Amino acid sequence: MPHREASIASYISVVHQELLIAGYRIGGPCDQAVGKEVVRYPYDGSIVGTVAEGGWSELSTALASAHDAFDSWRKSSIGTRIELLLNIASLTKARRQELADLAVKEIGKPVNMALAEVDRLVRTFELAAKELESDEWISRHVDISYDPRSQGAKAFVERRPRGVIFAITPYNWPYNLAAHKLAPALATGNTVILKPNPLSALCTLTLAHLIHEAGCPPGVVNCWNGPTPLVEKALRDPRVKMISFTGSAAVGWSIKQAHSHLPVTLELGGNAPAIICSSADLDQAIGKLVPSAYGYAGQVCISLQNLYVHESVYDEVRIRLIEAVKAVSTGDPSREETLCGPLIGTNLVEKILNMIDASGGKVLVGGEPNGNLLPPQLIEEPRPGSPLMTEEVFGPVLTLSRFSDLGDLAKDLNRGKYGIHASIFTNSDDDILVASEIETGGLIVNDSPSLRFDSLPYGGVRESGFGREGVCYAMEEMTELRSTVIRP
């Protein structure tokens, strides 16, 4: 589509993005006091633009700004917050194509997935606004009449904002994963310092500036991009009252250990399994699972990684799956038909190929990499204890294994280190009952493990995370309960 490609090129060629500190743009193209990083297109290495990279001076100013803004924002009316959230949703909707095109170029996300992410971003802010329509988010009365000491007294419970929330986001969903921290924080009267991943800083900084343009008061949302060591210094600042982190398990758990006195939510890694039972609709299963495994080159923490098929239908699934994987459209992420685009870096390609080599499995579908592009890989019966089965691949790799007893498989899965989402395809209620024993943050029946609704609680068990996101559940995490009793 030449017109589309030309429109992306004309927009992307002029991109530079500044930090957002206290309502000001910091680090413009001519500002020599603030560093700049060059952003390259993962698909072909061409220059996309530049992004400001701040130091401690900018980060400490963001801390002061968020702390100072909290006093007024926490007292803002529910109506004011609803208006802001809906303004953000409306402005995002108006800039839908621009935001999606930027995600295509900065992180190599296939354009249809990028558009879908922007659409979910809109819904996330709308969901936060809707939650505020309930008086329960301000306070609720509690019946204490059961106690004779309560005669004449009234009691109510308030949800009070925590304060400055330090939010750290990954590269793969630079809009909606940021929104899952920003929307609940704004709704509940908190202020935010948002730290984007340097691989997607253009997208996340653009979102932060959009929020400011939508009427967010200065200092309520600050967005700082810079060196990781400075983040740890900021997290030790007593003005930070909560940490919300999405990223790798190693980094997430180290943050929690170092800041055990603070409320911390962690959304970490996964190696999502799916199960095809003997009664499953095979067309439905394969149609859902192939995009889950290879969409965006598998760079999603709930991408399907390990597929288990009942022995009675294994041979048929194997034949169909090979054909479906070979048909996956791979390449230029700006093309609407592309499902599997580039990985974010060539270092990931080498890591993934080493995992495949060490797995002992049979390569049913494969192919050599071309730069950051790794063709979809389908690996049969890898060794059970190999990293391909136990670790997070975060790439376009699917393993295929057979099973005979669903109960035994559930027990095996529960011995793994991760558990965000799992899915099962079956037409048997008995199968669903057995699968309910799988210890995971979400169980998806007759759809892929990649399915997520933004209003549901989202998070993992074991090493996959701590706490829950999902709009109203994040709002709970970002508030403290206070009881008040009043006697006349």
C-alpha positions in Angstrom: 0.0 0.0 0.0 2.2 2.9 -1.2 0.0 5.7 0.2 0.2 4.2 3.7 4.0 3.7 3.5 4.5 7.2 2.3 2.4 8.6 5.1 4.4 6.7 7.7 7.7 7.8 6.2 6.7 11.5 6.1 5.6 11.4 9.8 8.4 9.3 11.2 11.2 11.2 9.4 10.8 14.2 11.7 10.2 12.5 15.1 12.0 13.8 18.1 10.5 13.5 21.6 11.3 15.4 24.8 10.9 14.5 28.4 7.8 15.7 30.2 8.8 17.3 33.6 6.4 19.5 35.6 4.4 20.2 32.5 7.4 21.3 30.5 9.1 19.7 27.5 12.7 19.1 28.4 15.4 18.1 25.9 14.4 19.6 22.6 16.5 19.1 19.4 18.7 22.1 20.1 19.0 21.6 23.9 22.6 20.5 24.3 22.2 20.1 28.1 20.1 16.9 27.6 21.4 13.9 25.8 19.8 12.3 22.8 19.5 8.7 21.6 19.0 7.7 18.0 16.0 5.4 17.4 16.2 2.9 14.5 13.5 0.8 12.8 13.9 -2.8 13.9 12.9 -4.0 10.4 15.6 -2.4 8.3 17.8 -0.4 10.7 16.8 3.0 9.2 16.7 6.0 11.5 13.3 6.7 12.9 14.2 9.8 15.0 15.7 10.8 18.3 14.6 10.8 21.9 15.8 12.9 24.9 17.7 11.1 27.6 17.7 12.9 30.9 20.0 12.7 34.0 19.6 13.0 37.7 18.8 16.7 37.5 15.7 16.0 35.4 14.7 12.9 37.4 15.0 14.7 40.7 12.9 17.6 39.3 10.3 15.1 38.3 10.2 13.7 41.8 9.7 17.2 43.3 7.1 18.0 40.7 5.1 14.9 41.3 5.3 15.3 45.1 4.2 19.0 44.9 1.3 18.2 42.5 0.0 15.4 44.7 -1.5 17.8 47.3 -3.8 19.5 44.8 -4.5 16.5 42.6 -5.6 14.2 45.5 -8.2 16.9 46.3 -9.5 17.2 42.8 -13.2 16.3 42.2 -14.3 13.1 40.7 -15.9 15.1 37.9 -12.5 16.7 37.1 -10.8 13.3 37.0 -13.5 11.8 34.8 -13.3 14.7 32.4 -9.5 14.3 32.1 -9.7 10.6 31.5 -12.3 11.0 28.8 -10.4 13.8 27.2 -7.3 11.5 27.0 -9.4 8.8 25.4 -10.9 11.2 22.9 -7.6 12.7 21.9 -6.0 9.3 21.6 -8.8 8.2 19.3 -8.3 11.3 17.1 -4.6 10.4 16.8 -5.1 6.7 16.4 -3.2 6.3 13.1 -0.3 8.5 14.1 0.3 6.6 17.3 0.0 3.2 15.6 2.4 4.3 12.8 5.0 5.3 15.5 4.7 1.9 17.2 5.3 0.2 13.8 8.5 2.1 13.3 9.9 2.3 16.8 9.3 -1.3 17.9 8.4 -3.2 14.7 4.9 -4.0 15.9 2.7 -5.2 12.9 0.4 -2.3 12.0 -2.9 -4.1 12.8 -1.6 -5.0 16.2 -0.5 -1.5 16.7 -3.9 -0.1 15.8 -5.5 -2.7 18.2 -3.2 -1.5 21.0 -4.2 2.1 20.5 -7.9 1.1 20.6 -7.3 -0.8 23.9 -5.5 2.3 25.2 -8.7 4.3 24.6 -10.9 1.7 26.3 -8.5 1.6 29.3 -9.0 5.3 30.0 -12.7 5.0 29.4 -12.9 2.1 31.9 -11.1 4.1 34.6 -13.6 7.0 34.0 -16.5 4.5 34.3 -15.2 3.1 37.6 -15.3 6.6 39.1 -19.0 6.8 38.5 -19.4 4.5 41.5 -19.5 6.3 44.9 -17.7 3.3 46.4 -14.4 4.7 45.1 -14.8 7.7 47.4 -16.2 6.1 50.5 -18.8 3.6 51.6 -20.8 3.3 54.8 -20.3 0.2 56.9 -23.0 -1.3 59.1 -21.6 -1.5 62.7 -25.0 -1.9 64.4 -24.1 -5.5 65.3 -21.9 -4.1 68.2 -23.7 -2.4 71.1 -20.9 0.1 71.3 -21.9 1.6 68.0 -25.1 3.2 69.3 -25.5 6.6 67.6 -22.2 6.2 65.7 -21.6 6.1 61.9 -18.8 4.4 60.2 -17.4 4.6 56.7 -14.3 3.5 54.7 -12.5 5.7 52.3 -10.0 4.9 49.6 -7.2 7.4 49.7 -4.4 7.8 47.1 -1.0 6.7 48.1 1.0 9.6 46.6 3.8 9.5 44.0 3.8 6.3 42.0 6.9 5.3 40.1 5.8 3.4 37.0 8.2 1.4 34.8 7.0 0.0 31.5 8.4 -2.5 29.0 9.0 -2.0 25.3 6.5 -4.3 23.8 3.2 -2.5 24.7 4.4 1.1 25.1 0.9 2.6 25.1 -1.6 0.2 26.8 0.8 -1.1 29.5 1.6 2.5 30.3 -2.2 3.2 30.3 -2.7 0.4 32.8 -0.6 2.4 35.3 -1.6 5.9 34.3 -5.3 5.6 34.1 -5.8 4.0 37.5 -3.3 6.4 39.1 -5.1 9.5 37.6 -8.5 8.1 38.6 -7.5 7.6 42.2 -5.8 11.0 42.7 -2.2 9.8 42.6 0.7 11.4 40.7 3.1 9.5 38.5 6.7 9.4 37.3 6.6 7.2 34.2 9.8 5.5 33.1 9.6 4.1 29.6 11.8 1.3 28.3 14.5 3.0 26.2 13.5 0.8 23.2 10.1 2.3 23.1 10.6 5.7 24.7 9.3 7.6 21.6 5.9 6.0 21.9 5.6 6.3 25.7 6.8 9.9 25.8 4.4 10.7 23.0 1.6 9.3 25.1 2.7 11.4 28.1 2.6 14.6 26.1 -0.8 13.7 24.7 -2.0 13.3 28.3 -0.7 16.8 29.1 -2.4 18.2 26.0 -5.6 16.6 27.2 -5.6 18.9 30.2 -3.6 17.0 32.8 -2.2 19.5 35.4 1.5 20.1 35.4 3.4 17.6 37.6 0.6 15.1 37.8 2.2 13.0 35.1 5.9 13.2 34.5 7.8 11.1 31.9 11.5 10.6 32.2 13.8 8.5 30.0 17.3 7.9 31.1 19.9 5.5 32.5 18.7 2.6 34.7 21.1 3.2 37.6 19.4 6.5 38.3 16.1 4.8 38.7 17.3 2.8 41.7 18.4 6.1 43.3 15.0 7.6 42.7 13.2 4.6 44.1 15.1 5.1 47.4 13.6 8.6 47.7 11.0 8.7 50.5 8.7 10.7 48.3 8.0 7.6 46.2 5.0 5.8 47.8 4.5 2.9 45.4 6.3 1.1 42.5 4.5 -0.4 39.6 6.8 -2.5 37.3 6.2 -4.5 34.2 9.2 -6.2 32.7 11.6 -9.1 33.3 11.3 -11.4 36.3 14.9 -10.9 37.4 14.6 -7.1 37.5 11.1 -7.1 39.0 11.9 -9.4 41.9 15.1 -7.5 42.7 13.1 -4.3 42.9 10.6 -5.9 45.3 13.4 -7.3 47.5 15.2 -3.9 47.6 12.0 -2.0 48.5 10.0 -4.4 50.7 8.7 -1.4 52.7 6.8 -0.1 49.7 3.7 -1.3 47.9 4.9 -3.0 44.7 3.1 -4.5 41.8 5.0 -6.7 39.4 3.9 -7.9 36.0 6.7 -10.2 34.8 7.4 -13.1 32.5 5.5 -16.1 31.3 5.6 -19.1 29.0 1.9 -19.5 28.3 0.7 -23.0 27.7 -2.3 -24.2 25.7 -4.0 -27.6 25.7 -6.0 -29.2 22.9 -8.2 -32.0 24.2 -9.7 -34.9 22.3 -13.1 -33.2 22.0 -11.8 -29.8 20.8 -12.8 -28.0 17.6 -9.5 -28.3 15.9 -10.2 -25.6 13.3 -11.1 -23.2 16.1 -8.0 -24.2 18.2 -5.4 -23.8 15.4 -7.1 -20.6 14.1 -6.7 -19.0 17.5 -3.3 -20.5 18.6 -1.1 -19.7 15.6 -1.7 -15.9 15.8 -1.1 -16.2 19.5 2.3 -17.9 19.1 3.6 -15.8 16.2 1.9 -12.4 16.4 4.4 -9.6 16.9 7.1 -12.3 16.7 6.0 -13.7 20.1 7.0 -10.6 22.0 4.1 -10.7 24.4 4.3 -12.2 27.9 1.1 -14.2 27.2 2.0 -15.4 23.8 1.5 -19.1 23.3 4.8 -20.8 23.8 4.1 -24.5 24.7 1.2 -26.4 23.1 0.1 -29.8 24.5 -2.2 -32.0 22.4 -4.0 -35.1 23.4 -2.6 -38.2 21.9 -5.9 -39.1 20.2 -5.8 -36.0 18.0 -2.0 -35.4 18.0 -1.2 -36.6 14.5 -4.0 -34.6 12.9 -3.1 -31.4 14.8 0.5 -31.9 13.9 -0.3 -32.0 10.1 -2.6 -29.0 10.3 -0.3 -27.0 12.5 2.7 -27.4 10.2 0.6 -26.1 7.3 -0.7 -23.2 9.3 2.7 -22.1 10.6 4.2 -22.2 7.1 1.5 -19.9 6.0 2.2 -17.2 8.6 2.9 -13.9 6.9 6.3 -12.7 8.0 8.2 -9.5 7.2 7.5 -5.8 6.9 5.4 -4.7 9.9 3.9 -1.8 8.0 2.0 -4.2 5.7 -1.5 -5.1 6.9 -1.1 -8.8 6.1 2.0 -9.2 8.3 1.6 -11.2 11.5 5.2 -11.9 12.4 7.4 -8.9 12.2 11.0 -8.3 13.4 12.4 -8.9 16.9 13.5 -5.8 18.7 17.2 -6.8 18.4 19.5 -9.2 16.7 20.8 -10.3 20.1 17.4 -11.9 20.7 17.6 -13.9 17.5 20.9 -15.5 18.6 19.5 -16.2 22.1 16.4 -17.9 20.7 18.3 -20.1 18.2 20.6 -21.2 21.0 17.5 -22.2 23.1 16.2 -24.2 20.1 19.5 -26.0 19.6 19.7 -26.9 23.2 16.2 -28.2 23.4 16.7 -31.6 21.8 13.5 -31.1 19.8 12.7 -31.7 16.2 12.4 -28.6 14.0 9.1 -29.1 12.1 9.1 -25.5 10.7 12.0 -23.2 10.8 14.2 -21.0 8.6 17.3 -18.8 8.8 17.1 -15.3 10.3 17.5 -12.2 8.2 18.7 -9.4 10.4 16.0 -9.0 13.2 13.6 -11.2 11.3 13.3 -14.8 12.5 10.8 -17.0 10.6 8.2 -18.8 12.7 9.7 -21.8 14.5 7.7 -25.0 15.4 9.6 -27.4 17.6 8.3 -30.9 18.3 8.8 -32.7 21.6 11.7 -30.6 23.1 13.3 -32.1 26.3 10.9 -31.4 29.2 13.5 -29.7 31.4 15.0 -27.6 28.6 14.9 -23.8 28.7 12.5 -23.9 25.7 9.9 -25.5 28.0 10.8 -23.8 31.3 11.9 -20.3 30.5 10.3 -17.4 28.6 11.4 -17.4 24.9 9.8 -14.0 23.9 10.1 -14.9 20.3 8.3 -16.6 17.4 8.7 -20.1 18.7 6.1 -22.7 19.5 6.7 -26.1 21.0 4.4 -29.1 20.3 4.1 -32.0 22.8 1.6 -34.8 23.3 -0.1 -35.8 26.5 -2.4 -38.6 27.6 -3.8 -37.6 31.0 -5.0 -34.0 31.6 -4.7 -34.3 35.4 -1.1 -35.3 35.1 -0.4 -32.5 32.7 -2.0 -30.0 35.1 0.3 -31.1 37.9 3.4 -30.8 35.6 2.4 -27.3 34.6 2.0 -26.4 38.3 5.6 -27.3 38.9 6.8 -24.7 36.4 8.1 -21.3 37.5 5.6 -19.1 35.6 1.8 -18.7 35.5 0.1 -15.8 33.9 -2.4 -17.3 31.4 -3.1 -20.8 30.2 -5.8 -22.0 27.8 -7.6 -25.1 27.0 -9.7 -26.2 24.0 -12.4 -28.7 24.8 -16.1 -29.4 24.6 -16.1 -31.3 27.9 -17.1 -29.8 31.2 -15.1 -32.5 32.9 -11.9 -31.2 31.1 -12.6 -27.7 32.2 -13.0 -28.9 35.8 -9.6 -30.6 35.7 -8.0 -27.6 34.0 -9.3 -25.4 36.8 -6.6 -27.0 38.9 -3.9 -25.3 36.9 -2.3 -22.6 39.0 -2.4 -19.5 36.8 -3.6 -15.9 36.9 -6.1 -16.6 34.1 -7.6 -19.6 32.5 -9.0 -19.2 29.0 -11.4 -21.8 27.6 -11.6 -22.2 23.8 -9.4 -19.2 23.0 -5.7 -18.4 23.1 -3.8 -17.6 26.3 -3.1 -14.1 24.6 -6.7 -13.1 25.2 -6.9 -10.3 27.8 -9.8 -8.0 28.7 -8.6 -4.8 30.3 -11.4 -4.8 32.9 -10.3 -8.2 34.4 -7.6 -8.7 37.0 -4.3 -9.4 35.3 -1.2 -10.9 36.8 0.7 -14.1 37.5 1.5 -16.6 40.2 4.9 -17.9 41.3 7.6 -16.0 39.4 5.2 -14.3 37.0 4.3 -11.5 39.3 2.9 -10.0 42.4 -0.4 -8.0 42.7 -2.8 -7.4 40.0 -3.5 -4.9 37.2 -6.7 -4.5 35.3 -8.3 -1.1 35.7 -10.4 -1.3 38.9 -7.9 -3.8 40.5 -5.0 -1.5 39.9 -7.1 1.3 41.4 -7.4 -0.9 44.5 -3.6 -1.4 44.6 -3.0 2.3 44.3 -5.2 3.3 47.2 -5.1 2.8 51.0 -8.2 2.1 53.1 -9.0 4.4 56.0 -11.8 3.8 58.5 -13.6 6.7 60.1 -16.0 6.5 62.9 -18.1 9.5 63.9 -20.2 9.9 67.0 -22.6 12.8 67.3 
